[in-house]
Amino acid sequence: MTEIIALKPGDGLWADAAAFAQASAWRAGPYLARMMRRRAFLPWERVFLAREEGEDAGYCVLLRDDELPPEHGLFPFIGFVYVEERRRGRRLSGKMIDHAVAYAGRCGFPRVYLMSGEKGLYEKYGFRPLGEYETVFGTVDQLFVKETNA
């Protein structure tokens, strides 16, 4: 059984999710874990944790800011989309993204954004590319948008 849990600082699985992010094979996982340990989240921001059979399987976040420079004035962002390698191919990314988009809509956001270097991946989740943008890291990634039906 798969469940997607929206977490905020102080929730019961928060520390477990931070440890999972810290141990993940993806280099961005430890960065997210540091954010979680510092509880550097706005009140409406969330970590979405995918669990299968009671075990952590993946995560993503809904945050105000991501790698797009803030002068663009676009938010919120879905980011840190990660699924454990042995659990890939089960639509966990899509399920987490769907939960994050629905939550953003309930918060009143008419759309969500996502930055990624992946080509062809996020379109299958209903995102539309807006073009390539320089990131806060000096690299170039594609900016995607999806309506929330808010």
C-alpha positions as CSV (number, residue, x, y, z in Angstrom):
1,M,0.0,0.0,0.0
2,T,1.3,3.5,-0.9
3,E,0.5,6.5,1.1
4,I,1.6,10.1,0.6
5,I,1.9,12.2,3.8
6,A,2.1,16.0,3.9
7,L,4.6,16.9,6.7
8,K,5.3,20.2,8.4
9,P,8.0,20.8,11.1
10,G,7.0,19.0,14.3
11,D,5.0,16.3,12.7
12,G,5.7,12.7,14.0
13,L,7.5,11.5,10.8
14,W,9.4,14.8,10.3
15,A,12.7,13.5,11.8
16,D,12.3,10.2,10.0
17,A,11.8,11.9,6.7
18,A,14.9,14.1,7.3
19,A,17.0,11.0,8.1
20,F,15.6,9.4,4.9
21,A,16.6,12.5,2.8
22,Q,20.0,12.6,4.5
23,A,20.7,8.9,3.5
24,S,19.3,9.1,0.0
25,A,21.6,8.4,-2.9
26,W,20.8,11.8,-4.5
27,R,23.2,14.7,-3.7
28,A,20.3,17.1,-3.0
29,G,19.0,14.8,-0.2
30,P,21.4,16.0,2.5
31,Y,20.7,19.6,1.6
32,L,16.9,19.0,2.2
33,A,17.8,17.2,5.4
34,R,19.7,20.2,6.7
35,M,16.7,22.5,5.8
36,M,14.4,20.1,7.7
37,R,16.7,19.9,10.8
38,R,16.8,23.7,10.9
39,R,13.0,23.8,10.3
40,A,13.6,26.4,7.7
41,F,10.0,26.3,6.3
42,L,7.2,28.8,6.0
43,P,3.9,27.8,7.8
44,W,2.3,26.6,4.5
45,E,5.4,24.8,3.1
46,R,5.3,21.0,3.2
47,V,7.4,17.9,2.6
48,F,5.5,15.1,0.9
49,L,6.7,11.7,2.0
50,A,5.8,8.6,0.0
51,R,5.7,5.4,2.0
52,E,5.2,1.9,0.9
53,E,4.4,-0.9,3.4
54,G,5.4,1.4,6.2
55,E,8.8,2.3,4.7
56,D,10.0,5.6,3.3
57,A,10.1,5.4,-0.5
58,G,10.4,9.0,-1.8
59,Y,9.8,12.7,-1.2
60,C,9.2,16.0,-2.7
61,V,8.5,19.5,-1.3
62,L,6.3,22.5,-1.9
63,L,8.3,25.6,-1.2
64,R,8.1,29.3,-1.8
65,D,11.5,29.5,-3.4
66,D,13.6,27.1,-5.5
67,E,16.5,27.7,-7.8
68,L,14.8,30.4,-9.9
69,P,16.1,33.8,-8.8
70,P,13.4,35.6,-6.7
71,E,13.3,38.6,-9.0
72,H,11.0,36.6,-11.3
73,G,8.3,36.7,-8.6
74,L,7.1,33.2,-9.3
75,F,6.0,30.8,-6.5
76,P,5.4,28.2,-5.1
77,F,7.7,25.5,-6.4
78,I,7.7,21.8,-6.3
79,G,11.2,20.6,-5.7
80,F,13.4,17.9,-4.4
81,V,11.5,15.2,-6.3
82,Y,13.2,11.9,-5.3
83,V,12.2,8.2,-5.3
84,E,14.4,5.5,-4.0
85,E,15.9,3.6,-7.0
86,R,14.5,0.2,-6.1
87,R,11.0,1.7,-5.9
88,R,11.0,3.6,-9.2
89,G,8.5,2.7,-12.0
90,R,5.5,2.7,-9.6
91,R,4.3,6.3,-10.3
92,L,5.4,7.5,-6.9
93,S,6.8,10.7,-8.3
94,G,3.4,11.4,-10.0
95,K,1.5,10.6,-6.8
96,M,3.6,12.9,-4.7
97,I,3.4,15.7,-7.3
98,D,-0.4,15.3,-7.5
99,H,-0.6,15.6,-3.7
100,A,1.6,18.7,-3.7
101,V,-0.4,20.4,-6.6
102,A,-3.7,19.6,-4.8
103,Y,-2.4,21.0,-1.5
104,A,-1.1,24.2,-3.3
105,G,-4.6,24.6,-4.7
106,R,-6.2,24.3,-1.3
107,C,-3.7,27.0,-0.1
108,G,-5.1,29.3,-2.8
109,F,-2.2,29.1,-5.3
110,P,-3.5,29.1,-8.9
111,R,-0.4,27.4,-10.2
112,V,2.8,25.7,-9.2
113,Y,6.3,25.9,-10.8
114,L,9.1,23.4,-11.1
115,M,12.7,23.8,-12.3
116,S,14.5,20.9,-13.8
117,G,17.1,19.9,-16.3
118,E,15.1,16.8,-17.2
119,K,13.5,16.9,-20.6
120,G,10.2,15.1,-21.2
121,L,9.7,14.0,-17.6
122,Y,7.4,16.6,-16.1
123,E,5.3,17.1,-19.1
124,K,3.8,13.6,-18.4
125,Y,2.6,15.0,-15.0
126,G,0.8,17.9,-16.7
127,F,3.5,20.5,-16.5
128,R,4.0,22.9,-19.4
129,P,7.5,24.2,-20.2
130,L,8.0,28.0,-20.0
131,G,11.6,28.1,-21.3
132,E,15.1,27.9,-20.0
133,Y,16.2,30.2,-17.1
134,E,19.4,30.9,-15.3
135,T,19.3,29.5,-11.8
136,V,20.7,31.0,-8.6
137,F,23.6,28.6,-9.0
138,G,24.6,30.0,-12.4
139,T,23.4,27.0,-14.4
140,V,20.4,26.9,-16.8
141,D,17.3,24.7,-16.2
142,Q,13.9,24.5,-17.7
143,L,11.0,26.2,-15.9
144,F,7.7,24.4,-15.9
145,V,4.2,25.5,-14.7
146,K,1.0,23.6,-13.8
147,E,-2.4,25.0,-13.0
148,T,-3.8,23.8,-9.6
149,N,-7.5,24.5,-10.3
150,A,-7.6,26.8,-7.2
